[in-house]
Amino acid sequence: MTCGDPDEAVAGIEDGSTVLVGGFGTAGMPADLIEALVRQGATGLTVVSNNAGNGDTGLAALLDKGRVRRMVCSFPRQSDSWVFDRLYREGRVELELVPQGTLAERLRAAGAGIGAFYSPTGAGTLLAEGKETREIAGRTHVLEYPIKGDVALISAHRADRMGNLVYRRTARNFGPVMATAATTVVAQVREIVDIGALDPEAVVTPGIYIDRVVQVVPAA
């Protein structure tokens, strides 16, 4: 479904939803969709993303409005992550810290229908406390479970009218795996082209995974 604007694209996201948000820092961040989600008003959200927001916009704005109950991310603290830092210190948001590769694999596992997997990452650290472990090939591995989202908000470069997506360079980060791991997937793109205009060999995310597409105007 092609939406007329980002507000239409995020309509219906419910309180308490688990929302997967693409992006690596600001690269590939679906900024317009996040701003629309701030306006939409859903609260009590669990947000899964690589980091916990930058500056005062995007995820930081969603956090600052008190809409996020829990963050699942790899890099909650950066030089400009003062909003999350303040809320976490005040006890107003929960944090599940997940190593970056493990985060990507837990999302991929959800899309692939994998029940759980063992990884050596985090073994012997605080991140493994309370988790099942097993010795495999002489190394301690930690049992990790998939991360499934109710909604995924992702950003791509182009889409055709069937929702097939092409990404641009580092903007192709968590988008492809998140698109397979959520019940409803919303993509913002810079351009929507006719069917057949995209090189099939360049399509990364097939349209079968995409529920809503909205074209946004790039920031100046």
HUGIMO-V486670 format. One record per pair of residues at least 24 apart in sequence whose ideal C-beta (glycine too) atoms are under 10 Angstrom apart, sorted by the first residue. I is the first residue (numbers start at 0). J is the second residue. Records with the same first field share a line. If there is no record, write none. Layout:
I->J  J
This chain:
0->162  185  209  210  211  212  213
1->158  160  162  191  211  212  213  214
2->35  185  186  187  210  211  212  213  214
3->213  214
4->31  35  213  214  215
5->29  30  31  32  33  34  35  36  38  39  152  185  187  211  213  214  215
6->31  32  34  35  36  38  39  213
7->35  185  211  213
8->32  35  36  39  152  185  186  187  210  211  212  213  215
9->33  34  35  36  37  38  39  41  150  152  183  185  211  213
10->35  39  185  211
11->39  41  150  183  211
12->36  39  40  41  44  149  150  152  183  185
13->41  42  43  44  149  150
14->40  41  42  43  44  66  68
15->41  42  43  44  45  68  149
16->41  42  43  44  45  46  148  149  150  181  182  183
17->44  45  46  47  69  71  146  147  148  149  150  151  180  181  182
18->44  45  46  47  48  58  61  66  67  148  149  150  151  152  177  181  183  185
19->45  46  47  48  71  106  109  146  147  148  149  150  151  152  153  173  174  176  177  178  180  181  184
20->44  46  47  48  49  50  52  57  58  61  72  148  150  151  152  153  154  173  174  177
21->47  48  49  151  152  153  154  155  166  170  171  172  173  174  175  176  177  178  186  187
22->48  49  50  52  53  57  58  152  153  154  169  170  172  173  174  177
23->48  49  50  73  74  99  169  170  171  172  173  174
24->49  50  53  74  77  79  169  172
25->50  53  54  56  57  170
26->154  167  168  169  170  171  172
27->153  154  155  156  166  167  168  169  170  171  172  173  174
28->52  53  56  57  58  152  153  154  170  172  187
29->57  151  152  153  154  155  170  174  185  186  187  188  213  215
30->56  57  58  60  152  154  187  215  218
31->57  152  154  187  213  214  215  216  217  218
32->57  150  151  152  153  154  185  186  187  211  213  215
33->57  58  59  60  61  152  154  187
34->60  61  215
35->152  185  187  213  215
36->60  61  64  66  150  152  185
37->61  62  63  64  66
38->64
39->66
40->64  66
41->66  150
42->66  67  68
43->67  68  69
44->68  69  70  149  150
45->69  70  71  93  95  146  148  149
46->70  71  72  92  148  152
47->71  72  95  97  102  105  106  146  147  148  151  173  177  180  181
48->72  73  74  75  102  152  173  177
49->73  74  97  99  102  103  172  173
50->74  75  76  77  80  83  99
51->75  76  77  80  82  83  84  86  87  92  94
52->77  79  80  81  82  83  84  86
53->77  78  79  80  81  82  83
54->78  79  80  81  82
55->79  81  82
56->82
58->82  83
59->83  86
62->86  87  91  92
65->91  92
66->92
67->91  92  93
68->92  93
69->93  94  95
70->94  95  96
71->95  96  97  102  105  146
72->96  97  99  102
73->97  98  99  100  101  102  103
74->99  102
95->126  146
96->121  125  126
97->121  126  143  146
98->124  126  141  143
99->173
101->126  141  143  146
102->143  146  173  176
103->146  172  173  175  176  177
104->143  145  146  176
105->143  144  145  146  147  176  180
106->145  146  147  148  151  173  175  176  177  178  179  180  181
107->145  146  173  175  176  177  179  180
108->143  144  145  146  147  176  179  180
109->144  145  146  147  148  176  177  179  180  181
110->145  146  147  148  151  175  176  177  178  179  180  181  208
111->145  176  179  180
112->145  179
113->144  145
114->144  145
115->142  143  144  145
116->140  141  142  143  144  145
117->141  142  143
118->142  143
145->180
146->176  177  180  181
147->180  181  182
148->177  178  180  181  182  183  184
149->181  182  183
150->177  181  182  183  184  185  210  211
151->176  177  178  179  180  181  182  183  184  185  186  208  209  210
152->177  181  183  184  185  186  187  211
153->177  178  181  184  185  186  187  188  204  208  209
154->185  186  187  188  189  215
155->186  187  188  189  190  203  204  209  212
156->188  189  190  201  203
157->188  189  190  191  192  196  197  201  202  214
158->186  187  188  189  190  191  192  197  202  204  206  209  212  213  214
159->188  190  191  192  193  194  195  196  197  202  206  212
160->191  192  193  194  195  196  206  212
161->193  194  195  197  202  205  206  207  209  212
162->186  188  191  204  205  206  207  208  209  210  211  212
163->192  194  196  197  199  201  202  203  204  205  206  207  208  209  212
164->188  197  201  202  203  204  205  206  208  209  212
165->190  192  197  198  201  202  203  204
166->201  202  203  204
171->203  204
174->203  204
175->203  204  208
176->204
177->204  208
178->203  204  205  207  208  209  210
179->204  205  207  208
180->208
181->208  210
182->210
183->209  210  211
184->208  209  210  211  212
185->209  210  211  212  213
186->210  211  212  213
187->211  212  213  214  215
188->212  213  214  215
189->214  215  216  217
190->214  215  217
